[in-house]
């Protein structure tokens, strides 16, 4: 999985206000497109994927932000989501159906001991 450079993340964060929303007519994004930078950090988007619940990590690079974060996956990639599970998603088993959530694109950097920093992408569910 290719992550944007630190400069690209900084520029995106500076140009997108935390309250920005993509146009409601815009396409629903996949998890892969979000991780590839299709939406600037801080922008609220609609993302489609299958709820994987709280289960073991599914092709993620970094750990969750909180113990209650769950995973949304598509196209053999997943991202952690902070916020409520979709209604049909079982916390331990996930769901077989595809859901669309509304979430803010977020990123931070983890520094774990002497290891190189890890860029962690995640989604924060919002209610409109």
MARLO-495322 format. One line per field, with one value per residue: residue number from 1; residue in one letter; chain; x, y, z of N, C-alpha, C in turn. Coordinates in Angstrom, 3 decimals. Layout:
BEGIN
n	c(NUM:...);
res	c(a:...);
chain	c(A:...);
n.xx	c(X:...);
n.yy	c(Y:...);
n.zz	c(Z:...);
ca.xx	c(X:...);
ca.yy	c(Y:...);
ca.zz	c(Z:...);
c.xx	c(X:...);
c.yy	c(Y:...);
c.zz	c(Z:...);
REM end
This chain:
BEGIN
n	c(1:2:3:4:5:6:7:8:9:10:11:12:13:14:15:16:17:18:19:20:21:22:23:24:25:26:27:28:29:30:31:32:33:34:35:36:37:38:39:40:41:42:43:44:45:46:47:48:49:50:51:52:53:54:55:56:57:58:59:60:61:62:63:64:65:66:67:68:69:70:71:72:73:74:75:76:77:78:79:80:81:82:83:84:85:86:87:88:89:90:91:92:93:94:95:96:97:98:99:100:101:102:103:104:105:106:107:108:109:110:111:112:113:114:115:116:117:118:119:120:121:122:123:124:125:126:127:128);
res	c(x:x:x:x:x:x:x:x:x:x:x:x:x:x:x:x:x:x:x:x:x:x:x:x:x:x:x:x:x:x:x:x:x:x:x:x:x:x:x:x:x:x:x:x:x:x:x:x:x:x:x:x:x:x:x:x:x:x:x:x:x:x:x:x:x:x:x:x:x:x:x:x:x:x:x:x:x:x:x:x:x:x:x:x:x:x:x:x:x:x:x:x:x:x:x:x:x:x:x:x:x:x:x:x:x:x:x:x:x:x:x:x:x:x:x:x:x:x:x:x:x:x:x:x:x:x:x:x);
chain	c(A:A:A:A:A:A:A:A:A:A:A:A:A:A:A:A:A:A:A:A:A:A:A:A:A:A:A:A:A:A:A:A:A:A:A:A:A:A:A:A:A:A:A:A:A:A:A:A:A:A:A:A:A:A:A:A:A:A:A:A:A:A:A:A:A:A:A:A:A:A:A:A:A:A:A:A:A:A:A:A:A:A:A:A:A:A:A:A:A:A:A:A:A:A:A:A:A:A:A:A:A:A:A:A:A:A:A:A:A:A:A:A:A:A:A:A:A:A:A:A:A:A:A:A:A:A:A:A);
n.xx	c(0.853:0.708:1.599:0.819:3.332:4.913:4.873:2.761:0.636:0.702:0.184:-2.389:-3.745:-3.573:-5.023:-7.582:-10.385:-11.537:-14.273:-15.114:-17.022:-17.460:-19.143:-22.509:-23.339:-21.124:-19.076:-19.215:-16.558:-13.999:-12.337:-9.685:-9.264:-9.463:-7.233:-5.292:-5.262:-7.446:-9.186:-8.792:-7.125:-9.151:-11.498:-14.935:-16.306:-18.115:-17.824:-17.445:-17.697:-17.032:-17.988:-15.698:-15.666:-14.443:-12.463:-9.375:-6.574:-6.833:-4.909:-3.833:-1.629:-0.985:-1.752:-5.087:-6.662:-8.185:-9.507:-12.049:-12.208:-13.125:-12.915:-13.092:-13.383:-12.317:-11.420:-9.153:-7.888:-7.891:-9.200:-9.049:-11.880:-13.224:-15.910:-19.490:-20.540:-21.820:-25.343:-25.979:-23.742:-21.934:-20.163:-17.969:-17.937:-18.252:-19.654:-21.464:-22.458:-22.214:-21.607:-22.240:-20.585:-20.432:-17.737:-14.921:-11.822:-8.794:-5.461:-2.486:0.756:2.601:4.958:6.832:8.798:12.098:11.608:11.019:8.891:5.333:2.833:-0.497:-3.559:-6.989:-10.569:-13.078:-16.191:-19.053:-22.057:-24.506);
n.yy	c(-1.166:2.103:5.085:8.583:11.176:12.794:15.548:15.840:15.033:17.025:19.336:18.684:18.608:21.247:22.562:21.628:22.218:21.285:21.132:20.695:19.373:16.887:17.300:16.289:14.970:13.741:10.912:7.728:6.693:4.135:2.115:1.702:3.878:6.035:5.537:5.906:8.604:9.985:11.770:14.778:15.140:15.644:16.155:15.337:12.356:9.957:6.562:3.328:-0.053:-3.264:-4.071:-5.200:-5.611:-5.894:-7.704:-9.624:-7.759:-6.740:-6.709:-4.169:-1.444:-0.077:0.015:0.207:3.354:3.418:0.995:0.400:0.808:-0.193:-2.170:-1.280:-2.687:-3.206:-4.324:-5.875:-4.361:-2.524:-0.175:1.441:2.469:5.001:5.229:4.548:1.207:-0.012:-0.689:-3.433:-4.848:-7.266:-7.120:-8.928:-10.688:-9.247:-8.249:-9.438:-7.857:-4.923:-1.703:1.835:4.472:7.656:9.673:11.380:11.925:11.035:11.338:10.363:10.237:7.578:6.906:4.407:3.386:2.669:2.234:3.161:6.013:5.520:6.132:6.595:6.023:6.724:6.611:8.805:8.434:10.406:12.171:13.498);
n.zz	c(0.000:-0.948:0.605:0.902:0.696:3.517:3.159:1.314:2.898:4.860:3.300:2.380:4.811:5.609:3.653:3.792:5.663:8.933:8.992:6.416:3.706:1.256:-1.832:-1.823:-4.097:-4.994:-5.847:-4.154:-2.196:-2.238:0.255:-0.500:-2.279:-0.524:1.142:-0.752:-1.059:-2.235:-1.093:0.685:3.874:6.701:5.400:5.041:3.906:1.855:2.296:1.047:2.046:3.577:6.794:9.097:11.737:15.154:15.002:14.357:12.984:9.571:7.057:7.793:8.515:10.837:14.384:15.936:16.944:19.285:21.635:20.825:18.121:14.827:11.794:8.341:5.210:1.802:-1.497:-0.727:1.245:4.343:6.748:9.892:11.807:13.770:15.898:15.703:14.886:11.716:11.438:10.749:11.383:13.099:16.106:16.637:14.456:12.127:8.967:6.113:4.183:2.079:3.242:3.372:4.786:6.484:6.992:8.485:6.983:8.367:9.698:11.359:12.966:14.158:16.649:17.581:19.906:18.972:16.339:12.865:12.162:11.757:9.437:10.090:8.772:9.236:9.770:10.949:12.080:11.341:12.128:10.132);
ca.xx	c(0.000:1.500:1.071:1.303:4.481:4.578:4.548:1.420:-0.311:0.690:-0.519:-3.809:-4.298:-3.654:-5.991:-8.930:-10.828:-12.147:-15.703:-15.378:-17.751:-17.521:-20.480:-23.330:-23.473:-19.856:-19.090:-18.847:-15.175:-13.626:-11.279:-8.411:-9.113:-9.178:-5.846:-4.435:-5.296:-8.506:-9.840:-7.845:-7.288:-10.078:-12.734:-15.914:-16.603:-18.882:-16.905:-18.135:-16.892:-17.639:-17.584:-14.964:-15.796:-13.274:-11.613:-7.937:-6.278:-6.964:-4.033:-3.605:-0.230:-0.841:-2.797:-6.218:-6.500:-8.800:-9.915:-13.361:-12.154:-13.446:-12.309:-13.896:-12.495:-12.654:-10.258:-8.021:-7.300:-8.810:-8.860:-9.775:-12.912:-13.623:-17.331:-20.467:-20.596:-23.064:-26.394:-26.004:-22.409:-21.710:-18.858:-16.903:-17.964:-18.351:-20.869:-21.243:-22.990:-21.461:-22.231:-21.655:-20.553:-19.986:-16.631:-13.856:-10.529:-7.823:-4.144:-1.515:2.019:2.955:6.380:6.852:10.169:13.187:11.185:10.689:7.500:4.318:1.697:-1.724:-4.789:-8.189:-11.789:-13.882:-17.609:-19.770:-23.496:-24.898);
ca.yy	c(0.000:3.307:6.195:9.877:11.694:13.652:16.870:15.785:14.975:18.352:20.243:18.334:19.003:22.709:23.088:21.128:22.564:20.144:21.108:20.581:18.195:16.692:17.497:15.094:14.286:13.105:9.448:7.027:6.243:2.853:2.222:1.850:5.235:6.920:5.301:6.427:10.062:10.542:12.854:15.428:14.950:16.584:16.256:14.295:11.641:8.717:5.460:2.044:-1.215:-4.291:-3.975:-6.383:-5.670:-5.670:-8.882:-9.449:-6.802:-7.221:-5.961:-2.794:-1.185:0.463:-0.406:1.137:4.477:3.038:-0.417:0.237:1.020:-1.363:-2.085:-1.250:-3.223:-3.493:-4.438:-6.466:-3.408:-2.123:1.013:1.497:3.495:5.396:5.563:3.458:0.179:-0.017:-1.443:-4.870:-5.406:-7.931:-6.657:-9.932:-11.414:-8.355:-8.312:-9.890:-6.856:-3.685:-0.525:3.139:5.301:9.038:9.784:12.351:11.321:11.487:10.712:10.791:9.520:6.838:6.691:3.247:3.085:2.998:1.930:4.340:6.450:4.892:6.987:5.839:6.571:6.204:7.355:9.163:8.523:11.620:12.188:14.753);
ca.zz	c(0.000:-1.062:1.383:0.434:1.420:4.663:2.633:0.730:4.010:5.467:2.393:2.402:6.107:5.657:2.692:4.095:7.010:9.614:8.747:4.984:3.246:-0.178:-2.391:-1.654:-5.381:-5.343:-5.819:-2.934:-2.317:-1.659:1.256:-1.215:-2.807:0.619:1.540:-1.817:-1.057:-3.082:-0.360:1.598:5.309:7.314:4.626:5.304:2.667:1.927:2.006:0.933:2.386:4.416:8.199:9.538:13.185:16.011:14.881:14.101:11.910:8.199:6.151:8.209:8.819:12.182:15.318:16.050:17.878:20.556:21.680:20.207:16.674:14.022:10.467:7.120:4.188:0.403:-2.383:0.003:2.183:5.398:7.517:11.156:11.907:15.114:15.901:15.749:13.848:10.936:12.105:10.471:11.634:14.379:16.593:16.534:13.190:10.974:8.158:4.740:3.252:1.860:3.830:3.080:5.985:6.329:7.942:8.243:6.696:9.368:9.647:12.353:12.861:15.370:16.929:18.475:20.324:18.039:14.974:12.057:12.324:10.918:9.120:10.343:8.211:9.859:9.493:12.115:11.669:11.729:11.880:9.471);
c.xx	c(0.897:0.836:1.609:2.497:4.018:4.196:3.147:0.362:-0.429:-0.067:-2.014:-4.449:-4.475:-4.732:-7.412:-9.304:-11.546:-13.634:-16.069:-16.121:-17.628:-18.959:-21.269:-23.499:-22.193:-19.956:-18.748:-17.444:-15.008:-12.560:-9.942:-8.217:-8.849:-7.724:-4.850:-4.535:-6.369:-9.248:-8.829:-8.151:-8.216:-11.401:-13.645:-16.352:-17.559:-17.955:-17.681:-17.184:-17.679:-17.100:-16.920:-15.004:-14.489:-12.242:-10.152:-7.699:-6.291:-6.131:-3.915:-2.157:-0.047:-1.968:-3.943:-5.896:-7.048:-9.193:-11.250:-13.366:-12.434:-12.882:-13.354:-12.970:-13.132:-11.357:-9.001:-7.261:-8.347:-8.284:-9.646:-10.742:-13.207:-15.083:-18.192:-20.318:-21.858:-24.076:-26.344:-24.674:-22.318:-20.304:-17.719:-16.808:-17.971:-19.666:-20.522:-21.721:-22.083:-22.272:-21.533:-21.738:-20.133:-18.935:-15.638:-12.549:-9.509:-6.514:-3.329:-0.252:2.332:4.462:6.441:8.299:11.191:12.823:10.921:9.225:6.574:3.194:0.441:-2.921:-5.962:-9.385:-12.503:-15.315:-18.230:-21.247:-23.833:-26.282);
c.yy	c(1.226:4.432:7.501:10.318:12.573:15.052:16.896:15.762:16.344:19.346:19.965:18.786:20.511:23.264:22.634:21.518:21.367:20.049:20.949:19.297:18.102:16.896:16.196:14.312:13.546:11.597:8.917:6.463:4.840:3.104:2.444:3.271:6.237:6.773:5.796:7.942:10.696:11.687:13.465:15.113:16.034:16.707:15.079:13.696:10.490:7.606:4.153:0.917:-2.188:-4.137:-5.291:-6.532:-5.408:-6.775:-8.579:-8.486:-7.461:-6.322:-4.487:-2.643:-0.812:-0.031:0.605:2.268:4.125:1.571:-0.650:0.534:-0.289:-1.137:-2.090:-1.691:-3.367:-3.689:-4.939:-5.471:-3.049:-0.878:0.944:2.671:3.728:5.810:4.321:2.481:0.372:-0.963:-2.947:-5.560:-6.009:-7.545:-7.660:-10.566:-10.520:-8.538:-8.814:-8.851:-5.627:-2.528:0.726:3.960:6.716:9.264:10.858:11.589:11.912:10.727:11.229:9.961:8.874:6.713:5.607:2.880:3.560:2.726:3.216:4.730:5.763:5.899:6.135:6.608:5.958:7.096:7.613:9.334:9.810:11.432:13.523:15.170);
c.zz	c(0.000:-0.279:0.815:1.265:2.565:4.197:2.045:1.823:4.658:4.607:2.419:3.706:6.194:4.735:2.962:5.514:7.614:9.346:7.286:4.665:1.745:-0.620:-2.272:-2.954:-5.763:-5.171:-4.439:-3.153:-1.760:-0.591:0.568:-1.727:-1.690:1.028:0.492:-1.969:-1.909:-2.409:0.601:3.060:5.846:6.599:4.980:3.973:2.938:1.463:2.055:1.302:3.238:5.825:8.601:11.055:13.905:15.884:14.624:12.941:10.536:7.297:6.510:8.636:10.286:13.085:15.359:17.022:19.248:20.486:20.991:18.706:15.957:12.624:9.356:5.998:2.825:-0.352:-1.671:0.865:3.228:6.092:8.823:11.142:13.384:15.048:15.823:14.577:13.005:11.588:11.923:10.789:13.031:14.863:16.414:15.156:11.957:10.255:6.765:3.732:3.172:2.442:3.332:4.349:5.613:7.406:7.511:8.026:7.665:9.220:10.825:12.161:14.199:15.471:17.996:18.798:19.309:16.583:14.197:12.267:11.327:10.697:9.257:9.781:8.945:9.490:10.808:11.659:12.181:11.427:11.259:9.907);
REM end
